[in-house]
Amino acid sequence: MAGVKISGYGAGLPKLAVTNDDLAQIVDTSDEWISTRTGIRERRIAVDETLTDLCVEAAKAAMAQAEVMAKDLDLIIVATVTADLPLPNASCMLQRALGAVNATCFDLSAACSGFIFAMNTAQMYIRGGAAKTALVVGGEILSKILDWTDRSTCVLFGDGAGAAVLTASETEGILGITTGSDGAKGMALNFMEREIANPFKKTSGKIDVDDMDVSRFLYMEGPEIFKFALTKVPVSISEVLKKTGYKAADIDYFVLHQANYRILSSVAKRLHVSEDKFYVNLDRCGNTSAASIPIAMAEMSRRGLLKKGMKIVIAGFGGGLTWGAALIEV
Ligand code: UT7
């Protein structure tokens, strides 16, 4: 079987919905600022859920739609920068919870592009014959790395997980993928989970990477990342269209990483495509990093928006810096 198709999607979201007005009680912000600058109105925040819980919920829904049993999975990749534990990794935790005893499991760290990078890796495993059925999950509990006193970041993000099942197939469901990275600009979006502390280190404190400050909480130069997204996203989408021989007008839906409505709107203009073709759920979920694309795809699938033969472009961008786009045929 030469092809790879996506045969199921699922999402797992925390129960607690936090509105912009709720945040205005915590930091100096307003619903007006957040909604006009970003399009975000509320986000889900994990209180009782772990990342594993959210990944399990997303994975089970995707597996049910794909009609795949846990023992059928031979590969699990979780794209995340906020695993419950550094060790064991999030994908092994998910494997244990699912009982997917035949799977090889590893995590992939590519921030908001993580789902596309993980999907690319999984499809290569399948095309190379190393796997037949892969579970690809993007999941984040970003709320645990946010500085809840910093209004420039804490209002933007949400928690959640999205999953897709990829299977070897007679027909082709992933028509093309393009990815890229620019580490030189990476410190524009960073955080450090732990400081280096060992008997040989003389002083404790923040790690310097080439004399650049690393933040203990998520730090983002918003306008820099905004400019990067406006440049790179249209280019990567154009690249994947060129690679596959399609035009923007042939695409039924564009599902971009849900960071900011103004980014989606600008990309639509650049591609000369109606904004109506851009799926939006950032108003309800905020920016869930690696989870945003599969959560959106799961919602679209549940709402019956994905019809056989449709062409969908997905595009991720963010920390690293990283970016990627893929053309999917439903
Ligand atoms: O997921 C990874 C990829 N991430 C992204 O793609 C994010 C890209 N960046 C963005 O979406 C936007 O840059 C932001 C939404 C983060 C910020 O929007 P902006 O229009 O670039 O605002 P800004 O950072 O230039 O700030 C404008 C003003 C500042 O005040 P002054 O200096 O003009 O007086 C900020 O202090 O808005 C202020 N501000 C706020 N005001 C009320 C920043 N955050 C807030 C806030 N509430 N939450």
Residues whose N, C-alpha, C, O or C-beta is under 5 A from the ligand:
A	BS01	UT7	D28 T29 S30 W33 R37 T38 C112 R151 S152 V155 G222 P223 I225 F226 A229 A259 N260 N287 F317 G318 G319
